[in-house]
Amino acid sequence: MVLIASMLALGSANKDWEYGNYTGWGFNHGSYHLNETKGPNKITVGGSENWHYGFNYKQWALQNGPFYIKDTLVFKYDPPNDTTRPHSVYLFQNPWSFMNCDLSQARMVGNQTQGGGEGFEFVLKKWKPYYFACGEHDGHHCNEGLMRFIVFPMYRGWHY
């Protein structure tokens, strides 16, 4: 039950959820949706901070949602060099491997060099939770570096 509740909270990623503005999930009977958009968006993960160690991506996702099906997440990070540690992006298949940063059950979707320049794009194609994390240093970036987050994209036009 706690897992389902936390997935809904993270999935909605609505910064006004805590203020009782439950738009998009049918609890409000108004005809507006706080963050409704007309078409797919390109969203840079971390905003101007990009993808790096020590940034709270869970908080970022909560403040920048909701996310919608067909939105594109753009991961930007510098390729490794003498002063920059490597980063990557993994997609976990289930919440348990995500919570434990268990990379054995995750799939790399962005290697150490793909985040350079304009970064690489990941399209949210389905209505399901997406669990993202950095897989570098045997999960240390995921566990200690806050480089992990969940999005649960909604269908565009969901409002009541």
Salt bridges, closest charged atoms under 4 A:
GLU36 OE1 - HIS159 ND1 3.61
GLU49 OE1 - HIS52 NE2 3.23
ASP71 OD1 - ARG156 NH2 2.53
GLU121 OE2 - LYS42 NZ 2.65
